[in-house]
Structures are given as structure tokens and as C-alpha cells.
Amino acid sequence: MAMNHRKVPVSKLKDGNLSISSDNLAVESLIYLYFNEQKIATLLASPNDCENLLIGHLLSEGYIERAQAKICSNDVIITSSKDGIKAQVNSSLPLLTQPKITGITTTSCGACNTHGLDTLITDLPIVEGGIIFDESILHLGLEQMKSLQDGFSKTGGMHSAGLLNFTGDLKYLSEDIGRHNAVDKVVGKSITDATMSEFILLLSGRCGWDIVAKAARANISVIASIGACSTLAAECARQLGITIYSFVKQNSATIIG
């Protein structure tokens, strides 16, 4: 498995004194995602878990449905070269939509070239929510996720996403230098498990529109984040039946939905 961090030589300044040392930095790689030889996206991402990144991205961006994702999950081919990492899967089933952009995909690129909220949510499914759970599990789940963030503990430069079930068990965890990539990876990891509606999506940072869109396509009705929620994320979540818990702490949270 490719490492998501690497030790590099650095200079450190402390109390006015300069010294030669080394530090762990998060590895950032070009990842090319392909479906039947068609390029879907070029991502800047951590080089580990590329199989899950591809499957999760295909599902959470609306290219394939969950049943197809399950079938494809065992057929991902990973190849590396000096130009980056290629993750490819072949399937007899067609894509549900064509690739959205060219060039490197960055956070919220799914919103590029669109006009207004109605356009952004036109193709997004409404999620069936209304599940009752003990909200104290959100902080506990985020704390557990934080304790398992090996990449972040070494580099201070990686995001994490987790899937928590409604009884408070952290079932899946992924890290990546990109927060949207971390979500794709954790969705990909869970593809052969129970339906996504049985999970809460945990975020180590903020929640933007792009994450809400991914959650909707993955049929996740609850998102809990350590950080803030954007206005577009809030408006989108309310129209799609998703509840967002932002600024989650031990005894408090801001609830939108």
C-alpha cells in the first residue's frame, strides 16, 4: 500500500535558532480515475486506498448506482508511473452521466458552470431521513475518529471522513489530503456493507455543498462535522432531507436541516 506521508529534510526555527531536521509531510499525488478507458477525473489526492477512491467517487458523483458499484469494486486496476497513479475499472454497464469537467478536479468543482441553487440540486436525490438516535454519539464518534487519524497525527495536514452507525460504532474511516477525497474513500470502503442510510457521515473539518451532494448520492441522511457549514450546504441539505450537525462538541452542536 502507498504511504500517505513521507519524511523529508527541513530546517526548523525555534527561539531564534535554526537547525537541520526532518519532518513528515502529507504526500500529494495526481490520481487519474478511469471508467472503461474514459477519464472521469484527475484528482490531487493521497496515494493510498485508490481503489476505494475510484469506486466512492463514481457513486458519490452520480456516475454509477450502488448495485453497479458493488459489482465494480472487485475489478479496480491500479497502475503507477512517473506521471501519477491510474485507477481504472471496466464494466459492461454505461455511465449514468458524462464527466463534468476537464483538468484537475478540486473541491466544489461539481458546482462549476452552474447557475443558482435549483441548478445545483436538480439531479440530486431526496434522502429519506427521520431516524432517531442519541445525539451524544456524534461527539464520541468524532473523538474516536480523531484518535485513529494516523496520517494527521504525523503530518497535521490530512482530512478524515468516517461512517458511524446509529448505535455509535465507527465502522469505517479514511484519510486524505483532500476532504472530498476522504469522503469518496470512506464511501468506497463501505460499498459492500449495509445500505448507506444506516450511517452518519463524520467530517474532520467543515461541510460544504460538495460534501452534501456526495452524501445525497450515497443516500446518507445525517452529516456531523467538527467545523462550520456553508450557506449552500445548508440550503441544499434542507431541500434534500439531510440534517447537518456542525461545530459538534461534547454538549453542543449547530443543527441545520
C-alpha positions as a Markdown table, in Angstrom:
| # | Residue | x | y | z |
|---|---|---|---|---|
| 1 | Met | 0.0 | 0.0 | 0.0 |
| 2 | Ala | 1.3 | 3.5 | -0.9 |
| 3 | Met | 2.1 | 5.7 | 2.1 |
| 4 | Asn | 0.2 | 8.9 | 2.6 |
| 5 | His | 3.1 | 10.6 | 4.4 |
| 6 | Arg | 6.8 | 10.8 | 3.8 |
| 7 | Lys | 9.7 | 12.1 | 5.9 |
| 8 | Val | 11.7 | 15.0 | 4.2 |
| 9 | Pro | 14.6 | 17.1 | 5.3 |
| 10 | Val | 13.6 | 20.6 | 6.6 |
| 11 | Ser | 15.1 | 23.5 | 8.5 |
| 12 | Lys | 13.4 | 24.4 | 11.9 |
| 13 | Leu | 13.4 | 27.7 | 13.6 |
| 14 | Lys | 13.0 | 27.7 | 17.4 |
| 15 | Asp | 13.7 | 30.5 | 19.8 |
| 16 | Gly | 15.7 | 32.3 | 17.1 |
| 17 | Asn | 17.9 | 29.2 | 16.5 |
| 18 | Leu | 18.0 | 27.4 | 13.1 |
| 19 | Ser | 18.6 | 23.7 | 12.9 |
| 20 | Ile | 18.5 | 21.0 | 10.3 |
| 21 | Ser | 15.9 | 18.3 | 10.9 |
| 22 | Ser | 13.3 | 16.2 | 9.2 |
| 23 | Asp | 9.5 | 16.2 | 9.2 |
| 24 | Asn | 6.6 | 14.1 | 8.0 |
| 25 | Leu | 4.7 | 15.7 | 5.2 |
| 26 | Ala | 1.4 | 14.6 | 3.6 |
| 27 | Val | 2.0 | 13.0 | 0.2 |
| 28 | Glu | 0.0 | 14.7 | -2.6 |
| 29 | Ser | -0.2 | 12.8 | -5.9 |
| 30 | Leu | -2.0 | 13.1 | -9.2 |
| 31 | Ile | -4.7 | 10.4 | -9.4 |
| 32 | Tyr | -6.4 | 9.6 | -12.7 |
| 33 | Leu | -9.8 | 8.0 | -12.4 |
| 34 | Tyr | -11.0 | 5.9 | -15.4 |
| 35 | Phe | -14.1 | 4.0 | -16.3 |
| 36 | Asn | -13.9 | 1.8 | -19.4 |
| 37 | Glu | -10.9 | 3.8 | -20.7 |
| 38 | Gln | -12.8 | 7.1 | -20.3 |
| 39 | Lys | -11.2 | 9.6 | -17.9 |
| 40 | Ile | -13.6 | 10.6 | -15.2 |
| 41 | Ala | -11.5 | 12.9 | -13.2 |
| 42 | Thr | -7.9 | 13.9 | -12.3 |
| 43 | Leu | -7.5 | 14.4 | -8.6 |
| 44 | Leu | -4.9 | 15.7 | -6.3 |
| 45 | Ala | -5.1 | 13.1 | -3.5 |
| 46 | Ser | -3.2 | 10.9 | -1.1 |
| 47 | Pro | -1.9 | 7.9 | -2.9 |
| 48 | Asn | -3.4 | 5.2 | -0.6 |
| 49 | Asp | -6.8 | 3.5 | -1.0 |
| 50 | Cys | -7.1 | 4.4 | -4.7 |
| 51 | Glu | -9.5 | 1.5 | -5.3 |
| 52 | Asn | -11.9 | 2.9 | -2.7 |
| 53 | Leu | -11.3 | 6.4 | -4.1 |
| 54 | Leu | -12.4 | 5.4 | -7.6 |
| 55 | Ile | -15.5 | 3.4 | -6.5 |
| 56 | Gly | -16.6 | 6.0 | -4.0 |
| 57 | His | -16.1 | 8.8 | -6.5 |
| 58 | Leu | -18.1 | 7.1 | -9.1 |
| 59 | Leu | -21.0 | 6.6 | -6.7 |
| 60 | Ser | -20.9 | 9.9 | -4.9 |
| 61 | Glu | -20.6 | 11.9 | -8.1 |
| 62 | Gly | -23.6 | 10.1 | -9.7 |
| 63 | Tyr | -21.8 | 8.2 | -12.4 |
| 64 | Ile | -23.0 | 4.8 | -11.3 |
| 65 | Glu | -25.6 | 3.3 | -8.9 |
| 66 | Arg | -24.8 | 1.4 | -5.7 |
| 67 | Ala | -25.6 | -2.0 | -7.2 |
| 68 | Gln | -23.2 | -1.4 | -10.0 |
| 69 | Ala | -20.5 | 0.0 | -7.6 |
| 70 | Lys | -20.7 | -3.3 | -5.7 |
| 71 | Ile | -20.0 | -5.2 | -8.8 |
| 72 | Cys | -17.2 | -3.0 | -9.9 |
| 73 | Ser | -15.5 | -2.9 | -6.5 |
| 74 | Asn | -13.5 | -6.1 | -7.1 |
| 75 | Asp | -12.3 | -5.2 | -10.5 |
| 76 | Val | -10.3 | -2.0 | -10.0 |
| 77 | Ile | -6.9 | -1.9 | -11.6 |
| 78 | Ile | -4.2 | 0.3 | -10.2 |
| 79 | Thr | -1.1 | 1.3 | -12.1 |
| 80 | Ser | 1.7 | 3.8 | -11.2 |
| 81 | Ser | 4.0 | 5.8 | -13.4 |
| 82 | Lys | 6.2 | 8.9 | -13.1 |
| 83 | Asp | 3.0 | 11.0 | -14.0 |
| 84 | Gly | 0.9 | 9.7 | -11.1 |
| 85 | Ile | -1.5 | 6.8 | -10.3 |
| 86 | Lys | -4.2 | 5.5 | -12.6 |
| 87 | Ala | -7.2 | 3.8 | -11.1 |
| 88 | Gln | -9.4 | 2.1 | -13.7 |
| 89 | Val | -12.5 | -0.2 | -13.7 |
| 90 | Asn | -14.2 | -1.8 | -16.6 |
| 91 | Ser | -17.9 | -2.5 | -16.7 |
| 92 | Ser | -20.5 | -3.6 | -19.3 |
| 93 | Leu | -22.9 | -1.1 | -17.8 |
| 94 | Pro | -22.8 | 2.5 | -19.0 |
| 95 | Leu | -22.2 | 5.7 | -17.0 |
| 96 | Leu | -25.4 | 7.4 | -15.9 |
| 97 | Thr | -23.8 | 10.8 | -16.7 |
| 98 | Gln | -20.8 | 12.1 | -18.5 |
| 99 | Pro | -17.7 | 13.5 | -16.8 |
| 100 | Lys | -18.4 | 17.1 | -15.7 |
| 101 | Ile | -15.1 | 18.9 | -16.2 |
| 102 | Thr | -11.6 | 18.7 | -17.6 |
| 103 | Gly | -8.4 | 19.4 | -15.8 |
| 104 | Ile | -7.7 | 18.8 | -12.2 |
| 105 | Thr | -10.9 | 18.4 | -10.0 |
| 106 | Thr | -10.8 | 20.4 | -6.8 |
| 107 | Thr | -13.3 | 21.0 | -4.0 |
| 108 | Ser | -16.7 | 22.1 | -5.2 |
| 109 | Cys | -15.8 | 21.6 | -8.9 |
| 110 | Gly | -19.2 | 19.9 | -9.2 |
| 111 | Ala | -20.7 | 23.4 | -8.9 |
| 112 | Cys | -18.6 | 24.8 | -11.7 |
| 113 | Asn | -20.6 | 26.3 | -14.7 |
| 114 | Thr | -23.9 | 26.1 | -12.9 |
| 115 | His | -26.4 | 28.9 | -12.1 |
| 116 | Gly | -28.3 | 29.0 | -8.8 |
| 117 | Leu | -29.3 | 26.5 | -6.2 |
| 118 | Asp | -32.0 | 25.0 | -8.3 |
| 119 | Thr | -29.5 | 24.0 | -10.9 |
| 120 | Leu | -27.1 | 22.6 | -8.3 |
| 121 | Ile | -29.8 | 20.2 | -6.8 |
| 122 | Thr | -31.7 | 19.3 | -10.0 |
| 123 | Asp | -30.1 | 15.9 | -10.3 |
| 124 | Leu | -29.6 | 15.2 | -6.6 |
| 125 | Pro | -31.9 | 12.7 | -4.9 |
| 126 | Ile | -34.0 | 13.5 | -1.8 |
| 127 | Val | -32.8 | 11.4 | 1.1 |
| 128 | Glu | -35.2 | 9.5 | 3.4 |
| 129 | Gly | -34.3 | 10.6 | 6.9 |
| 130 | Gly | -36.2 | 10.8 | 10.2 |
| 131 | Ile | -34.1 | 8.2 | 12.0 |
| 132 | Ile | -34.0 | 8.9 | 15.8 |
| 133 | Phe | -30.7 | 8.4 | 17.6 |
| 134 | Asp | -28.8 | 9.5 | 20.7 |
| 135 | Glu | -27.1 | 12.7 | 19.6 |
| 136 | Ser | -24.3 | 12.2 | 22.1 |
| 137 | Ile | -22.8 | 9.6 | 19.8 |
| 138 | Leu | -21.7 | 12.3 | 17.4 |
| 139 | His | -19.1 | 13.9 | 19.6 |
| 140 | Leu | -17.9 | 10.4 | 20.8 |
| 141 | Gly | -17.7 | 9.3 | 17.2 |
| 142 | Leu | -15.7 | 12.3 | 16.1 |
| 143 | Glu | -13.3 | 11.9 | 19.0 |
| 144 | Gln | -12.8 | 8.2 | 18.2 |
| 145 | Met | -12.1 | 9.2 | 14.5 |
| 146 | Lys | -9.6 | 11.8 | 15.6 |
| 147 | Ser | -7.8 | 9.2 | 17.7 |
| 148 | Leu | -7.4 | 7.0 | 14.7 |
| 149 | Gln | -6.1 | 9.6 | 12.3 |
| 150 | Asp | -2.6 | 8.3 | 11.9 |
| 151 | Gly | -1.8 | 10.5 | 8.9 |
| 152 | Phe | -3.0 | 13.7 | 10.6 |
| 153 | Ser | -1.1 | 12.8 | 13.8 |
| 154 | Lys | 2.1 | 12.5 | 11.8 |
| 155 | Thr | 1.7 | 15.4 | 9.4 |
| 156 | Gly | -1.0 | 17.8 | 10.7 |
| 157 | Gly | -2.1 | 18.0 | 7.1 |
| 158 | Met | -4.8 | 15.5 | 6.3 |
| 159 | His | -8.5 | 15.3 | 6.4 |
| 160 | Ser | -10.6 | 12.4 | 7.7 |
| 161 | Ala | -14.1 | 11.1 | 7.0 |
| 162 | Gly | -15.8 | 8.3 | 8.9 |
| 163 | Leu | -19.1 | 6.4 | 8.9 |
| 164 | Leu | -20.8 | 6.0 | 12.2 |
| 165 | Asn | -23.8 | 3.7 | 12.6 |
| 166 | Phe | -26.8 | 4.9 | 14.6 |
| 167 | Thr | -25.7 | 2.9 | 17.7 |
| 168 | Gly | -22.4 | 4.8 | 17.9 |
| 169 | Asp | -20.0 | 2.3 | 16.3 |
| 170 | Leu | -17.4 | 3.8 | 14.0 |
| 171 | Lys | -17.4 | 1.3 | 11.1 |
| 172 | Tyr | -15.2 | 3.0 | 8.5 |
| 173 | Leu | -12.5 | 5.6 | 8.4 |
| 174 | Ser | -10.5 | 7.2 | 5.6 |
| 175 | Glu | -7.8 | 9.9 | 5.5 |
| 176 | Asp | -6.8 | 12.1 | 2.5 |
| 177 | Ile | -5.1 | 15.4 | 1.8 |
| 178 | Gly | -8.4 | 16.4 | 0.3 |
| 179 | Arg | -11.6 | 16.4 | 2.4 |
| 180 | His | -13.8 | 15.4 | -0.6 |
| 181 | Asn | -11.4 | 12.6 | -1.4 |
| 182 | Ala | -11.6 | 11.3 | 2.2 |
| 183 | Val | -15.4 | 11.2 | 1.7 |
| 184 | Asp | -15.1 | 9.3 | -1.6 |
| 185 | Lys | -12.7 | 6.8 | 0.0 |
| 186 | Val | -14.9 | 6.1 | 3.0 |
| 187 | Val | -17.9 | 5.6 | 0.8 |
| 188 | Gly | -15.9 | 3.2 | -1.4 |
| 189 | Lys | -14.8 | 1.3 | 1.7 |
| 190 | Ser | -18.4 | 0.7 | 2.7 |
| 191 | Ile | -19.8 | -0.3 | -0.7 |
| 192 | Thr | -20.3 | -3.9 | 0.1 |
| 193 | Asp | -21.8 | -3.3 | 3.6 |
| 194 | Ala | -25.4 | -2.4 | 4.5 |
| 195 | Thr | -27.2 | 0.5 | 2.9 |
| 196 | Met | -25.6 | 3.9 | 3.4 |
| 197 | Ser | -28.8 | 5.2 | 5.0 |
| 198 | Glu | -27.7 | 3.3 | 8.2 |
| 199 | Phe | -24.6 | 5.5 | 8.6 |
| 200 | Ile | -23.8 | 9.1 | 9.8 |
| 201 | Leu | -21.1 | 10.8 | 7.8 |
| 202 | Leu | -18.4 | 12.3 | 10.1 |
| 203 | Leu | -16.1 | 15.1 | 8.9 |
| 204 | Ser | -12.9 | 16.3 | 10.5 |
| 205 | Gly | -13.3 | 19.8 | 9.0 |
| 206 | Arg | -16.1 | 21.9 | 7.5 |
| 207 | Cys | -19.1 | 20.8 | 5.5 |
| 208 | Gly | -19.6 | 22.5 | 2.1 |
| 209 | Trp | -22.1 | 22.0 | -0.7 |
| 210 | Asp | -19.9 | 19.4 | -2.4 |
| 211 | Ile | -20.0 | 17.1 | 0.6 |
| 212 | Val | -23.8 | 17.4 | 0.9 |
| 213 | Ala | -24.1 | 16.5 | -2.7 |
| 214 | Lys | -21.9 | 13.4 | -2.2 |
| 215 | Ala | -23.9 | 12.4 | 0.9 |
| 216 | Ala | -27.2 | 12.7 | -1.1 |
| 217 | Arg | -26.0 | 10.5 | -3.9 |
| 218 | Ala | -24.7 | 7.9 | -1.4 |
| 219 | Asn | -28.1 | 8.0 | 0.5 |
| 220 | Ile | -26.7 | 9.4 | 3.8 |
| 221 | Ser | -29.2 | 11.5 | 5.7 |
| 222 | Val | -27.0 | 12.8 | 8.6 |
| 223 | Ile | -23.7 | 14.6 | 8.5 |
| 224 | Ala | -21.7 | 15.6 | 11.6 |
| 225 | Ser | -18.7 | 18.0 | 11.3 |
| 226 | Ile | -16.1 | 19.4 | 13.7 |
| 227 | Gly | -16.1 | 22.6 | 11.6 |
| 228 | Ala | -18.6 | 25.0 | 10.1 |
| 229 | Cys | -21.3 | 24.6 | 7.5 |
| 230 | Ser | -21.6 | 26.8 | 4.4 |
| 231 | Thr | -24.8 | 28.6 | 3.3 |
| 232 | Leu | -25.0 | 26.5 | 0.1 |
| 233 | Ala | -24.6 | 23.3 | 2.1 |
| 234 | Ala | -27.3 | 24.4 | 4.5 |
| 235 | Glu | -29.8 | 25.3 | 1.7 |
| 236 | Cys | -29.0 | 22.1 | -0.2 |
| 237 | Ala | -29.4 | 19.9 | 2.9 |
| 238 | Arg | -32.7 | 21.3 | 3.8 |
| 239 | Gln | -34.1 | 20.7 | 0.3 |
| 240 | Leu | -32.7 | 17.1 | 0.2 |
| 241 | Gly | -33.8 | 15.9 | 3.6 |
| 242 | Ile | -30.3 | 15.8 | 5.1 |
| 243 | Thr | -29.5 | 17.0 | 8.6 |
| 244 | Ile | -26.2 | 18.6 | 9.3 |
| 245 | Tyr | -24.7 | 18.9 | 12.8 |
| 246 | Ser | -21.8 | 21.4 | 12.6 |
| 247 | Phe | -19.4 | 22.6 | 15.4 |
| 248 | Val | -20.1 | 19.3 | 17.2 |
| 249 | Lys | -18.8 | 19.4 | 20.8 |
| 250 | Gln | -19.4 | 17.3 | 23.8 |
| 251 | Asn | -22.5 | 19.1 | 24.9 |
| 252 | Ser | -23.4 | 21.3 | 21.9 |
| 253 | Ala | -23.8 | 21.5 | 18.1 |
| 254 | Thr | -25.4 | 23.7 | 15.5 |
| 255 | Ile | -28.2 | 21.8 | 13.7 |
| 256 | Ile | -29.3 | 22.5 | 10.2 |
| 257 | Gly | -31.9 | 20.6 | 8.4 |
